[in-house]
Amino acid sequence: MNFRMIFYVLGLVMNFESVFLLVPCVTAVIYREKEGIAYLIMAVVCLAAGIVMTAKKPKNRSIYAKEGFAAVALSWILLSVAGAVPFTVSGEIPSFIDALFEIISGVTTTGASILTDVEALSHASLLWRSFSHWFGGMGVLVFILAVMPLTGGRNIHLMRAESPGPSVEKLVPKIKQSALFLYGVYLFLTVLQAVLLLAGGVNFFESINIAFATAGTGGFAVRNSSFAEYSAYVQYVTSIFMILFGVNFNVYFLLLAKKFKVIFSFEEVWQFFAIIGVAVLAITYNVRHLFPTLEEAFRSSLFQVGTIISTTGFATTDYNLWPAFSKIILLLLMFIGACAGSTGGGIKVSRVALAWKGVRSEMVHACHPNSVRVAKYNKNPVSVELLRSVYVFLAAYIFIFTGSVLLLSLNGNDFETNFSAVAATLNNIGPGFSKVGPTGNYAFFNGFSKFVLMFDMLAGRLEIFPMLLVCSPHFWHNNKKFFRQRWRRK
């Protein structure tokens, strides 16, 4: 394993986090808040660490699958630890465990919070929470590749380890161009939403926060009531953009390239919209008696379906009070999640579709053993390797989910709370049901349970395997020889 290159990548992450930390610093200056000092101090510390770690460029800059997984997992852990410090130093979140939970929830675009009074935070901290959604949504290393791509090696492994979905490929021949395109579309949609929110009467600060949180499909709100106090116009605009950010970004590339025929053959996107349409109509009919008008029932259903399937986590109402039928639909949407190649979490629509196609093929083969049936997705044959990766992912997902629920049960909460808390964190949604519903939070969990949920958030955002690998003794066991040689040289 190329440890020097991994160390160098971690240094780059520290350099860029120092730049990210300047955003709350500037916010504190504008609003004259002393909390900005904590962010400035941490920005200087990150910059100093980054300069030291990147002072000497490694001769071998190759990054392969193993290095990609290690660099991504360690980068996100380091990013989270550094990002949590200002919360504790400023005194706004005194417990470092709580601060770490909050920032991991931010960068993984989960939106699960331990805060009981969000509005008590300074403007600097509110923006830092929302901004962590934004740079975590598309991926920090994807951002680095867009701004200053690493020369040498196969940098696609960094993008694959950090990007969501069963498979990740370059949109254009060069990694830099692919990363630049992704962030270009990302930035454009973010700015467009902020402008539309401003047109709807939302003030500048809240518009920026909402746009950051929506773009990253994160869900941190700046009001204790989340979206309940905003106008119908704002709720509709946010609903639309949550869904847009849940779409595979390859579609936007195809739109700009005017490849409309290819878009029509993109099964995942049409399945994504079909699921949303059916869910909205079903829930609207089921909850119509709970709202004064049918329009309010439809708007609330659209918003909640959009926020759950895109794994954003905003709320306009307490869906804990909805009928069981509607709650089960929302629970199913939590697991399905958004499209691959989007900023959303969950298992992903494409994996669910591929798994179903694999089951159908096996059913046909069981009835007709001599028949030859090739499963297709997006009009392309589905390879055995791709189906295998889907099955392995689902198996690992089930193991982590089951183990997490079991560990959380030691905390003494009810089953609905534990089950939905794991579903909401592993799928990067935020709010669940019962005590962790849209009107609740995660503050009541003990330290051990919070660490379990933090692992789930990171595992869910990084598609499970990077976190599993860095926690596996076997992954590091193969590198004992390297460490022994380094120790003898010293």
Secondary structure, DSSP 8 states (H G I E B T S, - for coil): --HHHHHHHHHHHHHHHHHHTHHHHHHHHHHT-TTHHHHHHHHHHHHHHHHHHTSS--S-----HHHHHHHHHHHHHHHHHHHHHHHHHTTSS--HHHHHHHHHHHHTT------S-GGGS-HHHHHHHHHHHHHHHH-HHHHHHHHS---SS-THHHHHHHS-SS----SSSSHHHHHHHHHHHHHHHHHHHHHHHHHTT--HHHHHHHHHHHHTT----SSTTTTTTS-HHHHHHHHHHHHHHTS-HHHHHHHHTT-HHHHHT-HHHHHHHHHHHHHHHHHHHHHGGGSSSHHHHHHHHHHHHHHHHTT----SS-GGGS-HHHHHHHHHHHHH-S-TTSS--SS-HHHHHHHHHHHHHHHHHHH-TT-----EETTEE--HHHHHHHHHHHHHHHHHHHHHHHHHGGGT--HHHHHHHHHHHHTT----SGGGSTT--STTS-HHHHHHHHHHHHHHHTTSHHHHHHT-HHHHHTTHHHHHHHHHH-
